[in-house]
Amino acid sequence: MELYTMNKEGIIFAEWDSTLSIPFKAYYELKNEGYREDELVFLCVFHTYLHAG
């Protein structure tokens, strides 16, 4: 799996791992609780990235 991160001003606030082979597996973790309110947006971004191909 490859580690992907989302950060703002150098501070990582979310990360995920994913496989692009069958069976697809994904792991998501919110690293900064200050962004909990925006978590659904991050999950949508990760989902779009994983299924864009």
Secondary structure, 3 states (H helix, E strand, C coil): CEEEEEEECCEEEEEEEECCCCCCCEEEEECCHHHHHHHHHHHHHHHHHHCCC
